Amino acid sequence: MQAIVLLICLCEVTVAWANDDTQCKQPNKTINTLLTTVGSTNVLKCRVSQQTTSYTWENGETIAEKEIINPSFQHLNKFTINRTLQEYNLKISNISTADGGKYCCEQKCFQFCVQLCVIEAPEVSVIQLDDGSLLCNASGFPDNYSFSRWEHKSPTGKHLRYLNGTENGILNFDTLDGNIGLTYSLDGIYVCKIGNRMAEYDERNFQSGFTNVMFKGKPECLGKTVETAHADGSIKIQVDVYSSSKLTFNLLESEVDLPVKQSPKHKVTITESQTMVEMYNHQVHLNSTNIILEISDVDQQDTNSYRLEVSNNHGTSYCTVILPKGRKGSRKFDKVILAILSCGSAGFVLLIVAIILMKIGKHRVSKKTQKRENICYHRHEKQFNTYSMAKMRNEVFEEVTLNMDERDKGKRFTICSVVQDV
């Protein structure tokens, strides 16, 4: 984990004029400052007159005499002399921190010196201490650091909140709002920002460092879902679990405290996915382990709840899932009830049909009988009255010849036979 912090360094540059000859006049003193950064190119300027014949650039040792670079520095390809009518300038290329220091332009009767201050961007790291707090660690010059608020981001980089640390760049979690909350709500990316100010010039620059933190904690149950298929009586239970370390689990029937094993009735599967949770008023996706239990043909003889026991290197958590109340009865009882209901329903239907048919039949026969009697009576009133006691046969109409006496011999009479329909 690396981070870069840009720190601004202020160094005073003094310009000193010194007499190296008793005949030279005392010069005025001035102060100048030159700030530069690593990798840049700068020109140190020194004014000279046309009459000046002796001049050098010094930095503890001679860098250049007139326009000639000291052979000891030529291999660096760093120093170049630019001579004009009124200037004798030293150009320094690809500046590094080793190039910082005092550079003096030496001439007869005066000396011009510049203090070159090289600003290096130091590395910044975020370190998690033994008590879980975070330290924003930086190195550089000057070390008058000022720390901005910490930023807490989700594991995927989404901004969650800003946090106040100490003046020394430490973020203590046990003092945040008096409650550290759930373990997963603390996990994520923590960014610290450092500034280094040079008061004389009111210059400030910030650079940030960061680290990805996963806190030590027991598993957390993120969510539970229950899906029921009423057609076949099956139930699917899913529990989403978050853990910062390797996870193990056991499924138990809560009422009897017996472990659930793979069987035709119980099927257990494990998947890895992401679960949406709310963290500090933001919706965040967390990597989660999904433990799924599928129970087939659930009835009243099954347990009413299941308990999931999940463990990691830091502890154990329990998640209980209660099954819905609208479940089937016992399978054997269901079959008996179904048979009874089936037979009873069929018998009841047949009884209703028979009663309806009897009603319809009686109604139809009654109307037929009345009609037939009327016909017979009106057509053969005399004969019907005379032979009303004749034997009736199972026929609708029957014409017969009855020999009752000599007078009536040979006469045909119509006998109306009225019978009940079968």
C-alpha positions in Angstrom: 0.0 0.0 0.0 1.5 3.2 -1.1 0.4 6.8 -1.2 2.1 10.0 -2.1 1.9 13.2 -0.1 3.2 16.4 -1.5 4.8 18.5 1.2 6.0 22.1 0.5 9.3 23.1 2.0 10.3 26.7 2.6 13.9 27.6 2.8 15.3 31.0 3.2 17.6 32.1 0.5 20.1 34.8 1.4 21.9 37.1 -0.9 25.1 38.2 0.6 27.5 40.7 -0.8 31.0 40.5 0.8 34.1 42.5 0.2 37.1 40.5 -0.9 39.0 43.7 -1.4 39.5 46.6 0.9 38.9 48.9 -2.0 35.4 47.5 -2.7 32.4 49.3 -1.3 30.1 47.6 1.2 27.1 46.2 -0.7 23.5 46.1 0.4 22.2 42.8 1.6 19.1 41.2 0.0 17.1 38.0 0.7 15.7 35.8 -2.0 14.0 32.4 -1.9 13.9 29.7 -4.6 11.6 26.8 -4.2 11.7 23.9 -6.7 10.4 20.4 -7.0 12.1 17.1 -7.8 12.6 16.6 -11.6 12.3 20.2 -12.5 14.9 22.6 -14.2 15.9 25.9 -12.6 18.2 28.7 -13.6 20.2 30.6 -10.9 20.9 34.1 -12.2 23.9 36.2 -11.3 24.4 39.7 -12.7 27.9 40.6 -13.9 29.5 43.5 -15.8 31.4 43.4 -19.0 34.6 44.3 -17.2 34.3 41.3 -14.9 36.9 38.8 -15.9 36.8 36.4 -13.0 33.7 34.6 -11.9 32.7 31.1 -10.6 29.7 29.2 -9.3 30.4 27.4 -6.0 28.5 24.8 -4.0 31.0 23.8 -1.4 33.3 23.2 -4.3 33.7 24.9 -7.6 31.0 23.9 -10.1 32.1 26.1 -12.9 34.8 28.6 -13.6 33.8 31.1 -16.3 32.0 29.0 -18.9 33.8 25.7 -18.1 32.1 23.0 -16.0 34.3 21.3 -13.4 35.2 17.9 -14.9 34.0 16.3 -11.7 30.4 17.3 -12.5 30.5 16.9 -16.3 29.4 13.3 -16.2 26.2 14.3 -14.4 24.9 16.2 -17.4 23.2 18.4 -14.8 24.9 21.8 -14.9 25.1 24.3 -17.8 26.5 27.9 -17.9 24.6 30.6 -19.8 26.7 33.7 -20.2 25.3 37.0 -21.5 26.6 40.5 -21.5 25.1 41.2 -18.0 24.4 37.7 -16.6 26.4 34.7 -15.5 23.7 32.0 -15.0 23.8 28.4 -13.7 21.2 26.1 -15.2 20.5 22.9 -13.1 18.5 20.2 -14.9 16.5 17.2 -13.5 16.8 18.4 -9.9 16.8 15.9 -7.1 16.8 16.2 -3.3 20.6 15.9 -3.4 20.8 19.1 -5.4 19.4 21.3 -2.6 21.8 23.6 -0.8 23.7 26.9 -1.1 24.9 28.1 -4.5 27.1 31.2 -4.7 28.2 33.3 -7.6 31.7 34.5 -6.8 33.0 37.7 -8.4 35.6 40.3 -7.6 34.3 42.6 -4.9 31.0 40.7 -4.3 29.4 37.3 -3.7 25.8 36.4 -4.6 24.4 33.3 -2.9 21.1 31.4 -3.3 19.7 28.7 -1.1 18.0 26.2 -3.3 15.2 24.3 -1.5 14.0 21.2 -3.2 10.5 20.0 -2.4 10.1 16.3 -2.5 6.7 14.5 -2.5 7.1 12.0 0.4 5.3 8.7 0.7 2.2 8.5 2.9 0.9 5.3 4.4 -2.1 4.3 6.5 -1.2 1.8 9.2 -3.7 -0.1 11.3 -2.5 -0.2 15.0 -3.0 -3.1 17.4 -6.1 -1.6 18.9 -7.7 -1.3 15.5 -7.2 2.5 15.1 -5.6 3.9 12.0 -2.5 6.0 11.7 -1.9 8.4 8.8 1.9 8.2 8.5 4.0 10.6 6.5 7.6 11.5 6.0 9.0 14.7 4.5 10.3 18.2 5.2 9.2 20.3 6.8 7.2 18.2 9.2 4.6 20.8 10.3 1.8 18.6 9.0 -1.9 19.4 9.2 -4.5 16.7 8.8 -7.8 17.0 7.1 -10.8 14.8 8.0 -10.7 11.1 7.1 -12.9 9.8 4.4 -14.6 6.4 4.7 -15.6 4.7 1.5 -17.3 1.4 0.8 -15.1 -1.6 -0.4 -16.1 -0.7 -3.9 -15.0 3.0 -3.5 -18.4 4.7 -2.8 -18.2 7.6 -0.4 -19.9 6.9 2.9 -18.9 9.6 5.4 -16.2 11.9 6.8 -14.6 11.3 10.2 -12.6 13.4 12.6 -9.2 12.1 13.7 -6.7 13.4 16.2 -4.2 16.2 15.6 -1.5 13.5 15.2 -3.3 11.8 12.4 -4.9 8.9 14.3 -8.5 7.7 13.7 -10.0 6.0 16.8 -13.1 3.8 16.1 -14.1 3.3 19.7 -14.9 7.0 20.0 -17.0 7.4 16.8 -20.5 8.4 17.9 -20.0 6.2 21.0 -20.8 3.1 19.1 -18.7 1.1 16.6 -21.8 -0.5 15.1 -21.8 -3.7 13.0 -18.4 -5.0 11.9 -19.2 -4.8 8.2 -20.3 -1.2 8.6 -16.7 -0.3 9.5 -15.0 -2.2 6.7 -14.0 -0.3 3.6 -11.4 2.2 2.3 -10.1 4.9 4.6 -8.4 7.9 3.1 -6.3 10.4 5.1 -5.2 13.7 3.7 -2.1 15.7 4.8 -1.1 19.3 4.2 2.2 21.0 4.8 2.2 24.7 5.1 4.9 27.3 4.7 3.7 30.2 6.8 5.9 32.7 5.2 4.4 32.2 1.8 1.0 30.8 2.8 1.5 27.9 0.5 -0.2 24.6 1.2 -0.5 21.4 -0.7 -2.4 18.2 0.2 -1.7 14.7 -0.7 -3.7 11.7 0.4 -2.9 8.1 1.4 -5.4 5.3 1.9 -5.8 1.7 3.1 -8.4 -1.0 2.7 -9.6 -2.3 6.1 -11.5 -5.4 7.0 -12.1 -5.6 10.8 -11.9 -8.7 12.8 -15.4 -9.7 13.8 -17.9 -12.6 13.8 -20.2 -13.2 10.8 -23.2 -11.0 10.3 -26.6 -12.2 8.9 -27.5 -9.6 6.2 -30.9 -10.9 5.2 -33.3 -13.9 5.2 -35.9 -14.8 2.6 -38.5 -17.6 2.5 -40.2 -18.8 -0.7 -43.2 -21.2 -0.6 -44.6 -23.3 -3.4 -48.1 -24.2 -2.3 -48.7 -26.6 -5.2 -46.1 -29.2 -4.0 -45.6 -27.9 -0.5 -41.9 -27.1 -0.9 -40.1 -24.2 0.8 -36.9 -22.5 -0.1 -35.0 -20.6 2.7 -32.0 -18.3 1.9 -29.8 -16.6 4.4 -27.1 -14.1 3.2 -24.1 -14.0 5.5 -21.1 -11.5 5.6 -17.8 -12.6 7.0 -14.3 -11.1 6.9 -12.7 -14.5 7.1 -13.3 -18.2 6.1 -16.9 -19.3 7.0 -18.3 -22.6 8.3 -21.9 -23.3 9.1 -24.5 -25.8 10.5 -28.2 -25.9 9.9 -30.4 -27.1 12.8 -34.1 -27.8 13.2 -34.8 -25.3 16.0 -37.5 -27.3 17.9 -35.6 -30.6 18.1 -32.1 -29.1 17.8 -31.1 -31.7 15.3 -28.7 -31.0 12.4 -30.1 -30.9 8.9 -28.4 -33.2 6.5 -28.5 -33.6 2.7 -31.5 -35.9 1.9 -34.3 -36.2 -0.6 -36.3 -33.9 1.7 -33.5 -31.4 2.5 -31.1 -29.9 -0.1 -28.4 -27.5 1.0 -26.4 -25.3 -1.5 -23.8 -22.6 -1.1 -23.3 -19.7 -3.5 -21.2 -16.5 -3.5 -22.8 -13.2 -4.5 -23.4 -9.6 -3.4 -26.1 -8.4 -1.1 -27.5 -4.8 -0.9 -27.3 -3.3 2.6 -27.7 0.2 4.0 -24.6 1.9 5.4 -24.7 5.4 6.7 -27.8 6.3 4.6 -26.2 4.8 1.5 -27.1 1.6 -0.4 -24.0 -0.5 -0.7 -23.2 -3.9 -2.2 -21.3 -6.3 0.1 -19.7 -9.6 -0.9 -21.8 -12.3 0.8 -22.2 -16.1 1.2 -25.7 -17.3 0.4 -26.7 -20.4 2.3 -29.8 -22.0 0.7 -32.0 -24.8 2.2 -34.7 -26.4 0.0 -37.3 -28.5 1.9 -39.7 -30.6 -0.2 -43.2 -31.7 0.7 -43.5 -29.6 3.9 -46.4 -30.5 6.2 -47.6 -30.0 9.8 -45.2 -32.7 11.1 -42.1 -30.6 10.1 -40.4 -28.2 12.4 -41.7 -24.6 12.5 -38.2 -23.0 12.3 -34.6 -23.5 11.3 -31.5 -22.1 13.0 -28.4 -21.3 11.0 -25.1 -21.4 13.0 -22.3 -19.6 11.2 -18.7 -19.3 12.5 -15.4 -17.8 11.4 -12.0 -17.2 13.1 -13.5 -14.5 15.4 -16.8 -15.9 16.6 -20.2 -17.5 16.0 -23.5 -15.9 15.0 -27.0 -17.5 14.9 -29.8 -16.7 12.4 -33.3 -18.2 12.9 -35.8 -18.5 10.1 -39.5 -19.2 11.0 -41.6 -21.0 8.4 -45.0 -19.7 7.3 -48.1 -20.9 9.1 -50.1 -21.8 6.0 -48.7 -25.3 5.5 -50.3 -28.6 4.6 -51.4 -31.2 7.1 -49.9 -34.7 7.6 -49.3 -36.6 4.4 -51.2 -39.8 5.6 -54.0 -37.7 7.1 -54.2 -35.7 3.9 -54.7 -38.9 1.8 -57.4 -40.2 4.1 -59.2 -36.9 4.1 -58.9 -36.7 0.4 -60.4 -40.1 -0.1 -63.3 -39.3 2.3 -63.9 -36.1 0.7 -63.8 -37.6 -2.8 -66.2 -40.4 -1.9 -68.5 -38.1 0.1 -68.5 -35.6 -2.7 -69.4 -38.3 -5.3 -72.2 -39.8 -3.2 -73.6 -36.4 -2.4 -73.6 -35.5 -6.1 -75.3 -38.7 -7.0 -77.9 -38.2 -4.3 -78.7 -34.7 -5.5 -78.9 -36.0 -9.1 -81.3 -38.8 -8.1 -83.6 -36.4 -6.2 -83.7 -34.0 -9.1 -84.5 -36.9 -11.6 -87.2 -38.2 -9.4 -88.8 -34.8 -9.1 -88.6 -34.3 -12.9 -90.0 -37.8 -13.5 -93.0 -37.4 -11.1 -93.8 -34.1 -12.7 -93.6 -35.5 -16.2 -95.7 -38.7 -15.3 -98.3 -36.6 -13.5 -98.9 -34.4 -16.5 -99.0 -37.4 -18.9 -101.5 -39.3 -16.7 -103.8 -36.3 -16.5 -103.7 -35.8 -20.2 -104.3 -39.4 -21.1 -107.2 -39.7 -18.6 -108.8 -36.7 -20.1 -108.5 -38.0 -23.6 -109.9 -41.4 -22.7 -112.8 -39.9 -20.7 -113.9 -37.5 -23.3 -113.7 -40.0 -26.2 -115.2 -43.0 -24.4 -116.9 -41.7 -21.5 -119.5 -44.4 -21.5 -117.2 -47.2 -22.1 -114.6 -45.9 -19.6 -117.3 -45.7 -16.9 -118.5 -49.2 -17.7 -115.1 -50.9 -17.8 -113.1 -48.7 -15.4 -112.3 -51.8 -13.4 -110.7 -53.6 -16.3 -107.2 -54.8 -15.9 -104.6 -52.3 -16.8 -101.5 -53.3 -18.8 -98.2 -51.6 -19.0 -99.0 -49.8 -22.3 -99.8 -46.2 -23.0 -102.8 -46.9 -25.3 -104.3 -50.3 -26.0 -107.3 -51.1 -28.1 -109.1 -54.4 -27.1 -112.5 -56.0 -27.8 -114.4 -57.0 -24.7 -117.3 -59.5 -24.8 -119.4 -58.5 -21.9 -122.9 -59.5 -22.9 -124.9 -60.2 -26.0 -125.9 -56.6 -26.5 -122.5 -55.2 -26.5 -120.8 -58.1 -28.3 -118.5 -57.0 -31.1 -118.1 -53.5 -29.9 -114.7 -52.1 -29.7 -113.7 -50.0 -26.7 -110.5 -48.1 -26.0 -109.0 -48.9 -22.6 -106.6 -46.2 -21.4 -103.8 -47.8 -19.4 -102.0 -45.4 -17.2 -98.9 -46.7 -15.6 -96.1 -45.0 -13.6 -92.9 -44.6 -15.5 -90.1 -46.8 -14.3 
